Amino acid sequence: MSFDILTPSLPESVSDATLVKWHKQPGERVNAGDNLADLETDKVILEVPAPTNGILHSVVRSEGDIVKSGELLGHFEAIAHGGVVPQTQSTEPTPIGAPLSPSVRKLVAETQIDPAHIAGTGKHGRVTKTDVLGFIHQQEQQHATPAPALEKPRPDDSSHSPLSATAIASLRPEQRVPMTRLRAKVAERLLQAQQNAAMLTTFNEVNLKAVIDLRNQYKDRFEKKHSVKLGFMSFFVKASIEALKRFPAVNASIDGSDIIYHGYYDIGIAVTTPRGLIVPILRDADQLDFAGIEKGIHDFGEKARNGSISVEDLSGGTFTITNGGIFGSMLSTPILNPPQCAILGMHAIKERPVVENGEIVIRPIMYVALSYDHRLVDGKEAVQFLGIIKESLEAPAHLLLNI
C-alpha cells in the first residue's frame, strides 16, 4: 500500500516551513513513527513521522526547499502484513536508562555517540539535547591541539619568504551560513518593535532580602511537596500580575487605531535555546499558585532542551518577562515582544551597600527594567508599575495575602 508523505498542518500564524533534513533515504526501511524529515518553521522544529512500517520509496522535495501545509514531500510504501522492519543500516546506539527524545536520538545517531557515556541531567536521569552538546564540546576540547605558531618573517631576513595572500587568508577564516528560520523571525520582530513602537525604558532597584529569606526557609518543604524547585521567577510573575491588575494599559496592545485591553494574564517567559530565543506562554497565570507557575516554567525548560516545544506553547501572550541575570547581565534595555506593549527585564542579584533606617547595610539588590510603548503607556504609569513590583517583592507577604 502506498502513502503520500505530506507536510504536516501548520498553524495559521505559520505560512510555510523549510525542509532542513531528510533522515531517511529512498529505499531505506523504517518502522512506524520513525522520523523521516525535519521541517523548521520560524517558531519550532516539526518532525515528519513514518505512517507505518515500510520503505521510503522516493522524495520529491530537497533539503532547503520551502514547503506549505499539505504539500507533497515524498512517497512511502507500507510493508505487507504489518511486520516489524529490521534496521539494517542504523547506526543509532541503544539508549540506556530513560528513553531518549526524538531530537536526542537524532543527534546521537548523527554523531555516533553512545548515550550510556553521557551523564543525564533530565528527569529520572534522562539524557537531554543540552547534555549531548555539552559532551561533544568536552570531547572536542580534550582532543584539540594548539595550532603551531607561525614565525613572522623579518624584513631584513632573506631566509624567510613573505606569506602568500592565500596563506594569510587561511589564518583569518570566515564562514557564511544562512540564518535559521527562528533567528530570522526573532530579528524581524525585534526590528519591527523598534520601528513601529515609541519604546522607552524605566529602571528601578529591588531589595530581594525578604524573598531570599522566604525562599531559603521553605524551599526544601516546597520541593518535597510539589516535586519542583522554588525559584525566583514565580515571585516576579506574581508581582507582575499584581502590577498588571492595577495598570491595565500595560497588559494591553494596539491594533491599528484601537486599544485591546486583555481581561486575562498570559505571561511570556523568555527562554534561550541552541536555536535562539523563544517565549513560551504561561496561560491564565493569575489563576496559578507558586507551584503551578514553577511547574509550568520547568516544563517549558524541559521542552526547550529536548526540542519538543510546540507552536501552541509559543502563541499569544499579553506581557513578557526576560531574565538576563542568569547570564550575569547587570543592566539592559529589553526589547518589546509585539504586539505586547511592555516587557520586564530581570538582572543579576548583587550584594550592595544600602541605607536602611540611617545605617549602611549590605543587601541583595537587583536592577529591574520595564520597556514600554509610550503610545499606550505614560511614563507615570510605567514608573508606578515598577514601584508596585518593587513593593511586592520587598514585602512578599503582599503576594501571599493578596493585599
C-alpha positions as CSV (number, residue, x, y, z in Angstrom):
1,M,0.0,0.0,0.0
2,S,1.3,3.4,-1.0
3,F,1.1,6.6,1.1
4,D,1.9,10.2,0.2
5,I,4.2,11.9,2.7
6,L,2.7,15.4,3.2
7,T,3.8,18.5,5.1
8,P,2.0,18.5,8.5
9,S,-0.7,21.1,9.0
10,L,0.9,24.4,10.1
11,P,-0.8,26.8,12.4
12,E,-2.5,29.9,11.0
13,S,0.4,32.1,12.2
14,V,2.9,30.0,10.2
15,S,2.7,30.3,6.5
16,D,5.5,27.8,5.4
17,A,8.4,25.7,6.6
18,T,11.9,24.8,5.5
19,L,12.8,21.2,4.8
20,V,16.1,21.1,6.7
21,K,17.0,17.4,6.6
22,W,15.9,14.0,5.3
23,H,16.8,11.4,8.0
24,K,15.9,8.5,5.7
25,Q,16.9,7.9,2.1
26,P,14.9,6.4,-0.8
27,G,14.8,2.6,-0.5
28,E,15.6,2.7,3.3
29,R,13.3,0.6,5.5
30,V,11.8,2.3,8.5
31,N,9.4,1.5,11.4
32,A,6.2,3.3,12.2
33,G,6.8,6.6,14.0
34,D,10.5,6.9,12.8
35,N,11.3,10.5,12.0
36,L,11.6,10.8,8.2
37,A,12.5,14.5,8.0
38,D,12.8,17.8,10.0
39,L,10.8,20.9,9.0
40,E,11.9,24.2,10.5
41,T,9.3,27.0,11.0
42,D,10.1,30.4,12.5
43,K,9.0,29.0,15.8
44,V,9.7,25.3,16.2
45,I,11.2,22.2,14.5
46,L,8.5,19.8,13.3
47,E,9.2,16.1,12.7
48,V,7.6,14.1,9.9
49,P,6.9,10.6,11.2
50,A,6.6,7.4,9.2
51,P,2.9,6.4,9.0
52,T,3.6,2.7,9.4
53,N,6.3,0.1,8.9
54,G,7.6,0.3,5.3
55,I,10.0,1.8,2.8
56,L,10.7,5.4,1.9
57,H,10.0,4.9,-1.9
58,S,11.0,8.4,-3.2
59,V,11.3,12.1,-2.3
60,V,10.1,15.0,-4.3
61,R,11.4,17.9,-2.2
62,S,15.0,18.5,-1.4
63,E,16.7,19.8,1.8
64,G,16.4,23.6,1.8
65,D,13.1,23.7,0.0
66,I,10.3,25.9,1.3
67,V,7.1,23.9,1.7
68,K,3.5,24.7,2.8
69,S,0.8,22.7,4.7
70,G,-0.3,19.6,2.9
71,E,2.4,19.8,0.3
72,L,3.8,16.6,-1.1
73,L,7.2,15.7,0.2
74,G,7.6,12.1,-1.0
75,H,6.1,8.6,-1.4
76,F,6.0,5.7,1.1
77,E,5.4,2.0,0.6
78,A,3.9,0.1,3.5
79,I,5.2,-3.4,4.4
80,A,2.6,-6.1,3.9
81,H,1.1,-7.9,7.0
82,G,2.5,-5.1,9.3
83,G,5.7,-6.9,10.0
84,V,8.4,-5.1,12.0
85,V,11.1,-3.8,9.7
86,P,14.7,-4.7,10.6
87,Q,17.1,-1.8,10.9
88,T,19.9,-3.0,8.6
89,Q,21.7,0.4,8.2
90,S,21.0,2.0,11.5
91,T,24.0,3.5,13.4
92,E,21.8,4.7,16.3
93,P,23.0,3.4,19.7
94,T,20.7,1.7,22.0
95,P,19.5,4.1,24.7
96,I,20.5,3.3,28.3
97,G,18.2,4.3,31.1
98,A,15.3,6.7,30.5
99,P,14.0,6.8,26.9
100,L,15.6,9.4,24.6
101,S,13.5,12.1,22.9
102,P,13.4,12.1,19.1
103,S,15.7,15.1,18.8
104,V,18.3,13.5,21.1
105,R,18.0,10.1,19.3
106,K,18.7,12.0,16.1
107,L,21.7,13.9,17.5
108,V,23.4,10.8,19.0
109,A,22.8,8.9,15.7
110,E,24.4,11.6,13.6
111,T,27.4,12.0,15.9
112,Q,27.6,8.2,16.6
113,I,27.9,8.8,20.4
114,D,26.8,6.2,22.9
115,P,24.4,7.9,25.3
116,A,25.5,5.5,28.0
117,H,28.7,7.6,28.3
118,I,26.7,10.8,28.9
119,A,25.5,11.9,32.3
120,G,21.8,12.8,32.0
121,T,20.5,15.9,33.8
122,G,16.9,15.5,32.8
123,K,14.1,13.9,34.9
124,H,15.0,10.4,36.1
125,G,18.5,10.8,34.7
126,R,17.2,11.3,31.1
127,V,19.9,12.5,28.6
128,T,18.8,15.8,27.1
129,K,20.0,17.6,24.0
130,T,22.0,20.0,26.1
131,D,23.8,17.0,27.7
132,V,24.8,15.7,24.3
133,L,26.0,19.1,23.1
134,G,28.0,19.6,26.3
135,F,29.5,16.1,25.9
136,I,30.5,16.9,22.3
137,H,32.1,20.2,23.3
138,Q,34.0,18.5,26.1
139,Q,35.4,15.8,23.8
140,E,36.4,18.5,21.3
141,Q,38.3,20.4,24.0
142,Q,40.1,17.3,25.1
143,H,41.2,16.3,21.7
144,A,42.0,19.8,20.5
145,T,45.7,20.6,19.7
146,P,47.0,24.1,19.6
147,A,47.9,25.3,16.1
148,P,51.7,25.7,15.5
149,A,52.9,29.2,15.9
150,L,53.9,30.8,12.6
151,E,57.1,32.9,12.8
152,K,56.5,36.3,11.3
153,P,59.2,37.0,8.7
154,R,61.5,39.8,9.4
155,P,62.0,42.4,6.7
156,D,65.8,42.0,6.8
157,D,65.8,38.2,6.9
158,S,66.1,36.8,3.3
159,S,65.8,33.3,4.6
160,H,62.1,33.7,5.1
161,S,59.8,34.4,2.2
162,P,56.7,36.5,2.8
163,L,53.4,34.7,3.3
164,S,51.2,34.4,0.3
165,A,47.7,36.0,0.2
166,T,46.2,32.5,0.4
167,A,48.2,31.7,3.5
168,I,47.3,34.9,5.2
169,A,43.6,34.3,4.4
170,S,43.8,30.9,5.9
171,L,44.8,32.5,9.2
172,R,41.6,34.6,9.2
173,P,38.9,32.1,8.4
174,E,35.3,33.1,7.7
175,Q,32.1,31.0,7.4
176,R,28.9,32.2,5.8
177,V,25.8,30.3,6.8
178,P,22.1,31.2,6.3
179,M,20.1,32.3,9.4
180,T,17.8,29.7,10.9
181,R,14.1,30.4,10.5
182,L,13.8,31.1,14.2
183,R,16.8,33.6,14.2
184,A,15.4,35.4,11.2
185,K,12.0,35.7,12.7
186,V,13.4,37.0,16.0
187,A,15.4,39.6,14.0
188,E,12.3,40.6,12.1
189,R,10.2,41.0,15.2
190,L,12.9,43.0,17.1
191,L,13.3,45.3,14.2
192,Q,9.6,45.7,13.9
193,A,9.3,46.6,17.6
194,Q,11.9,49.3,17.3
195,Q,10.5,50.7,14.1
196,N,6.7,50.6,15.0
197,A,6.7,51.4,18.7
198,A,7.6,54.5,20.7
199,M,9.8,52.4,23.1
200,L,11.1,53.8,26.3
201,T,12.6,52.1,29.3
202,T,12.4,52.9,33.0
203,F,14.5,51.4,35.8
204,N,14.3,50.6,39.5
205,E,16.2,48.5,42.0
206,V,14.7,45.8,44.3
207,N,16.0,44.6,47.7
208,L,15.4,40.9,47.5
209,K,16.4,40.0,51.1
210,A,12.8,39.2,52.1
211,V,12.3,37.0,49.0
212,I,15.6,35.2,49.5
213,D,14.9,34.6,53.2
214,L,11.4,33.3,52.5
215,R,12.8,31.0,49.7
216,N,15.6,29.7,51.9
217,Q,13.2,28.9,54.7
218,Y,10.7,27.0,52.7
219,K,12.4,25.7,49.5
220,D,13.1,22.2,50.8
221,R,9.5,21.7,52.0
222,F,8.2,23.3,48.8
223,E,10.2,20.9,46.6
224,K,9.2,17.9,48.7
225,K,5.5,18.7,48.5
226,H,5.3,19.9,44.9
227,S,8.3,18.0,43.2
228,V,9.6,21.2,41.7
229,K,12.1,23.8,43.0
230,L,11.0,27.2,44.3
231,G,12.8,29.7,42.1
232,F,12.7,33.5,41.8
233,M,10.7,33.7,38.6
234,S,7.4,32.7,40.4
235,F,7.8,35.7,42.7
236,F,8.3,38.0,39.7
237,V,5.4,36.5,37.8
238,K,3.1,37.1,40.9
239,A,4.4,40.6,41.3
240,S,3.9,41.4,37.6
241,I,0.4,40.2,37.7
242,E,-0.4,42.4,40.7
243,A,1.1,45.4,38.9
244,L,-0.8,44.5,35.6
245,K,-4.1,44.4,37.5
246,R,-3.5,47.9,38.8
247,F,-2.3,49.2,35.4
248,P,-4.4,47.5,32.7
249,A,-2.8,49.6,29.9
250,V,0.5,47.7,30.5
251,N,-1.4,44.4,29.8
252,A,-3.0,45.8,26.6
253,S,-2.0,46.0,22.9
254,I,-2.6,48.3,20.0
255,D,-4.4,47.1,16.9
256,G,-4.5,49.8,14.2
257,S,-6.3,52.7,15.8
258,D,-7.8,50.5,18.6
259,I,-6.6,49.6,22.0
260,I,-7.2,46.0,23.1
261,Y,-7.5,45.6,26.9
262,H,-6.9,41.9,27.8
263,G,-9.0,40.6,30.7
264,Y,-6.6,37.7,31.3
265,Y,-2.9,37.4,32.1
266,D,-0.9,35.2,29.7
267,I,2.8,35.8,30.8
268,G,5.6,35.0,28.3
269,I,8.8,33.7,29.9
270,A,11.8,34.3,27.6
271,V,14.0,31.1,27.2
272,T,17.3,30.8,25.4
273,T,17.8,27.7,23.3
274,P,20.6,26.5,21.0
275,R,18.4,27.6,18.1
276,G,17.7,31.1,19.5
277,L,15.3,33.0,21.8
278,I,11.8,31.6,22.3
279,V,9.0,32.9,24.6
280,P,6.6,30.1,25.8
281,I,3.4,31.4,27.4
282,L,2.0,30.7,30.9
283,R,-1.7,30.8,30.2
284,D,-4.0,32.4,32.8
285,A,-1.0,32.9,35.1
286,D,-3.2,34.8,37.6
287,Q,-5.0,31.5,38.4
288,L,-1.8,29.6,39.1
289,D,-0.2,29.3,42.6
290,F,3.5,29.4,43.1
291,A,3.8,25.7,42.5
292,G,1.8,25.9,39.3
293,I,4.0,28.7,37.9
294,E,7.2,26.8,38.8
295,K,5.9,23.6,37.2
296,G,5.0,25.5,34.0
297,I,8.4,27.1,33.8
298,H,10.1,23.8,34.5
299,D,8.1,22.1,31.7
300,F,9.0,24.8,29.2
301,G,12.6,24.4,30.1
302,E,12.4,20.6,29.5
303,K,10.7,21.1,26.2
304,A,13.2,23.7,25.1
305,R,16.1,21.4,25.9
306,N,14.7,18.3,24.1
307,G,13.2,20.2,21.2
308,S,9.6,19.2,21.8
309,I,8.1,22.7,22.4
310,S,5.0,23.3,20.2
311,V,3.7,26.3,18.3
312,E,0.8,26.5,20.7
313,D,3.3,26.9,23.6
314,L,4.7,30.0,21.9
315,S,1.5,31.6,20.7
316,G,-0.2,34.7,22.2
317,G,0.9,36.4,25.4
318,T,0.0,39.7,27.0
319,F,3.2,40.5,28.9
320,T,6.7,39.1,28.9
321,I,9.5,38.6,31.5
322,T,13.1,38.1,30.5
323,N,15.9,37.3,32.9
324,G,19.4,38.3,31.6
325,G,20.7,37.8,35.2
326,I,21.2,34.1,34.6
327,F,24.0,35.1,32.2
328,G,25.4,37.7,34.5
329,S,23.7,40.8,33.0
330,M,23.8,43.8,35.4
331,L,21.5,46.1,33.4
332,S,19.9,46.1,30.0
333,T,17.1,47.5,27.9
334,P,14.8,44.7,26.9
335,I,13.0,45.0,23.5
336,L,9.3,44.7,23.2
337,N,7.7,41.5,22.0
338,P,5.0,42.7,19.6
339,P,2.0,43.2,19.8
340,Q,2.6,43.4,23.5
341,C,3.3,46.9,24.8
342,A,5.6,46.1,27.7
343,I,8.4,43.7,28.9
344,L,10.1,43.3,32.3
345,G,13.8,42.7,32.4
346,M,15.4,40.9,35.4
347,H,19.1,41.1,36.1
348,A,21.8,39.6,38.3
349,I,21.5,39.8,42.1
350,K,24.4,41.5,43.7
351,E,25.2,42.4,47.3
352,R,25.4,46.2,47.6
353,P,25.6,48.7,50.5
354,V,22.3,50.5,51.0
355,V,20.9,52.8,53.7
356,E,18.2,51.5,56.0
357,N,17.0,53.5,59.0
358,G,20.0,55.7,58.8
359,E,22.5,52.8,58.7
360,I,24.6,51.3,55.9
361,V,23.8,47.6,55.5
362,I,24.6,45.0,52.8
363,R,21.6,43.8,50.9
364,P,21.0,41.6,47.8
365,I,19.9,44.1,45.1
366,M,18.6,43.5,41.6
367,Y,18.1,46.2,39.0
368,V,14.8,45.8,37.1
369,A,13.9,47.4,33.8
370,L,10.5,48.0,32.2
371,S,10.5,48.7,28.4
372,Y,7.1,50.0,27.2
373,D,5.3,51.5,24.2
374,H,4.8,55.2,25.0
375,R,1.9,55.4,22.6
376,L,-0.1,53.4,25.1
377,V,1.7,53.7,28.5
378,D,2.6,57.0,30.0
379,G,5.8,57.5,31.9
380,K,4.0,58.0,35.2
381,E,2.2,54.6,34.8
382,A,5.5,52.9,33.9
383,V,7.3,54.2,36.9
384,Q,4.4,53.3,39.2
385,F,4.2,49.9,37.7
386,L,7.8,49.2,38.6
387,G,7.0,50.6,42.0
388,I,4.3,48.0,42.6
389,I,6.7,45.2,41.6
390,K,9.4,46.6,43.9
391,E,6.8,46.9,46.8
392,S,5.5,43.3,46.2
393,L,9.0,41.8,46.2
394,E,10.4,43.7,49.1
395,A,7.3,42.7,51.2
396,P,6.3,39.3,49.6
397,A,3.5,38.9,52.3
398,H,1.6,41.2,49.9
399,L,1.6,38.5,47.3
400,L,0.7,35.7,49.7
401,L,-2.1,37.6,51.5
402,N,-3.3,39.4,48.3
403,I,-3.2,42.8,49.9
